[in-house]
């Protein structure tokens, strides 16, 4: 979405401000890898691309700093976050343990309608054209994201805040950028289905184990790229 599209959307009476819109576009550019990790945030270039003033742009960048997608350092300025190999390992260790716990808790409390909703979601993922063509796993966020929805159904608000607010977008950034490895997408969907089966059966121990294995497999996939 360029400058003309942002202006047109604003004129159509949307409740979103220009700041909201440019925030979402930059967020997606970072998460998808269009803006590469470690790349400098050029305010003049973003003003030109999105056709917004410095004020809304700076507010959007400030919000991205809050999501840990942008980091600011003295004498350098703002850059897209770039995790070291050690930081990435630590992030996945956190994911493995906390998302495993979320699955255990979900298996103990989830209801039948939520199970049906999750099954419908996985069916939607399987029918996604890019997935069918082997271009990667379904990349939507929030309530269309299997991991997000499992966490939201775990019944632990502190865990939700940690995984769906504080760490979610950085985790999603690395999940998306390494999701296009050949064959990984179909394996990931199969793993999601088995995790959901365990949750539906109320097998908390198996659900936790399968999620931990799933995230470990994802990190192994990343390690192959880092080697």
C-alpha positions in Angstrom: 0.0 0.0 0.0 1.6 3.2 -1.2 0.9 6.9 -0.4 -2.2 7.2 -2.6 -3.8 4.0 -1.2 -3.2 5.1 2.4 -4.8 8.5 1.7 -7.8 6.9 -0.1 -8.4 4.5 2.8 -8.3 7.4 5.2 -10.8 9.4 3.2 -13.2 6.5 3.1 -13.9 7.0 6.8 -12.1 4.0 8.2 -11.6 4.1 12.0 -7.9 3.5 11.4 -5.6 6.5 11.5 -2.8 7.0 9.0 -0.5 6.0 11.9 -2.4 2.7 12.3 -2.1 2.0 8.6 1.5 2.8 8.2 2.3 0.9 11.4 0.7 -2.2 10.0 2.4 -1.9 6.6 5.9 -1.5 8.2 5.1 -4.3 10.7 4.3 -6.7 7.8 7.3 -5.6 5.8 9.5 -6.4 8.8 7.8 -9.7 9.7 7.8 -10.9 6.1 11.5 -10.1 5.6 10.8 -7.4 3.0 12.7 -5.1 5.4 15.7 -7.2 6.3 16.9 -7.8 9.9 19.4 -5.3 10.8 18.5 -2.8 8.1 18.4 0.9 8.9 15.0 2.6 9.3 15.2 5.6 6.9 12.5 8.1 7.8 12.8 10.1 4.6 12.4 6.9 2.5 9.4 5.8 4.5 7.8 9.2 4.3 8.2 9.0 0.5 6.9 5.5 0.2 3.8 5.9 2.4 3.2 9.6 2.0 2.7 10.4 5.6 4.2 13.1 7.8 7.1 12.6 10.2 4.7 12.7 13.2 2.6 9.6 12.3 5.6 7.8 11.0 7.6 8.3 14.2 4.6 7.2 16.3 4.4 4.0 14.1 8.1 3.4 14.6 7.7 3.9 18.4 5.0 1.3 18.4 7.2 -1.1 16.5 9.9 -0.6 19.1 7.3 -1.6 21.7 6.8 -4.9 19.8 10.6 -5.4 19.7 10.6 -5.4 15.9 12.7 -2.2 15.9 15.6 -1.3 18.1 17.2 2.1 18.5 20.9 2.6 19.5 22.9 5.7 20.2 24.7 7.2 17.2 23.1 4.6 14.9 19.4 5.3 15.0 16.5 2.9 14.5 17.1 -0.5 12.8 15.0 -3.6 12.2 15.7 -6.1 15.0 18.3 -8.7 14.2 18.8 -11.5 16.8 22.1 -13.2 17.1 22.3 -17.0 16.8 22.4 -17.2 20.6 19.4 -14.9 21.1 17.4 -16.9 18.5 18.3 -20.1 20.4 17.1 -18.6 23.6 13.9 -17.4 22.0 13.1 -20.9 20.8 13.9 -22.4 24.1 11.4 -20.0 25.6 8.8 -21.0 22.9 9.4 -24.7 23.4 8.8 -24.6 27.1 6.0 -22.0 27.3 4.0 -23.1 24.3 4.3 -26.7 25.5 2.8 -25.6 28.8 0.0 -23.7 26.9 -0.9 -27.0 25.1 -0.9 -28.9 28.4 -3.3 -26.3 29.9 -5.5 -26.1 26.8 -5.9 -29.9 26.8 -7.3 -29.6 30.4 -9.8 -26.9 29.7 -10.7 -26.4 26.1 -14.3 -27.0 25.0 -15.8 -28.8 22.0 -16.6 -25.6 20.0 -13.1 -24.3 20.4 -11.8 -27.7 19.1 -14.1 -27.4 16.1 -12.9 -23.8 15.4 -9.3 -25.0 15.5 -10.1 -27.9 13.1 -11.7 -25.4 10.7 -8.7 -23.2 10.9 -6.3 -26.1 10.0 -8.6 -27.0 7.1 -8.3 -23.4 5.9 -4.5 -23.6 6.2 -4.5 -26.8 4.1 -6.6 -25.1 1.4 -4.5 -22.0 1.1 -3.2 -21.7 -2.5 0.4 -20.8 -1.5 0.5 -23.8 0.8 -0.8 -26.1 -1.9 1.9 -24.8 -4.3 4.6 -25.4 -1.7 5.4 -21.7 -1.2 5.2 -21.9 2.6 2.8 -22.2 5.5 -0.3 -20.0 6.0 1.1 -16.7 7.3 -1.9 -14.9 8.8 -1.7 -13.6 12.4 -3.8 -13.5 15.5 -7.0 -15.5 15.4 -5.9 -17.2 12.1 -2.7 -18.4 13.7 -2.8 -21.9 15.2 -0.1 -21.1 17.8 -1.8 -17.9 18.9 -5.2 -19.6 19.3 -3.8 -22.5 21.4 -2.2 -19.9 23.7 -5.5 -17.9 23.9 -7.3 -21.1 24.9 -4.9 -22.1 27.6 -6.7 -20.2 30.4 -3.5 -18.6 31.8 -3.5 -14.8 31.3 0.1 -14.3 32.3 1.2 -16.9 29.7 -1.0 -15.2 27.1 0.5 -11.8 27.8 4.1 -13.2 27.4 3.5 -15.1 24.2 0.8 -13.1 22.5 1.9 -9.6 23.4 5.5 -9.3 24.5 7.1 -11.9 22.2 4.5 -12.6 19.5 5.7 -10.5 16.6 9.4 -11.3 17.0 8.5 -15.0 17.1 6.3 -14.6 14.1 9.0 -12.8 12.2 11.3 -15.8 12.4 8.6 -18.3 12.0 7.5 -16.7 8.7 11.0 -16.1 7.3 12.0 -19.7 7.7 8.6 -21.2 6.8 9.5 -21.5 3.1 11.9 -24.4 3.4 10.9 -27.2 1.0 8.6 -29.8 2.7 8.6 -28.0 6.1 5.1 -26.5 5.6 3.4 -29.8 5.1 5.3 -31.3 8.0 4.3 -28.4 10.2 0.6 -28.8 9.3 0.8 -32.5 10.1 2.3 -31.7 13.4 -0.4 -29.1 14.1 -3.1 -31.8 13.4 -1.5 -34.3 15.8 -1.2 -31.6 18.5 -4.8 -30.7 18.1 -5.8 -34.4 18.3 -4.0 -34.8 21.6 -5.7 -31.6 23.0 -9.1 -32.8 21.8 -8.6 -36.1 23.6 -7.6 -34.3 26.8 -4.1 -35.9 26.7 -2.3 -33.0 28.3 1.1 -34.8 28.6 1.1 -35.8 24.9 -0.1 -32.4 23.7 2.8 -30.7 25.6 5.3 -33.2 24.2 4.1 -32.8 20.6 4.2 -29.0 20.8 7.7 -29.1 22.2 8.8 -31.4 19.5 7.1 -29.3 16.9 9.0 -26.2 18.0 12.2 -28.1 18.3 11.8 -29.2 14.7 11.2 -25.6 13.7 14.5 -24.6 15.3 16.3 -27.4 13.7 15.1 -26.1 10.4 16.5 -22.6 11.2 19.8 -24.1 12.3 20.2 -25.6 8.8 20.0 -22.1 7.4 22.4 -20.7 10.0 25.1 -23.4 9.5 
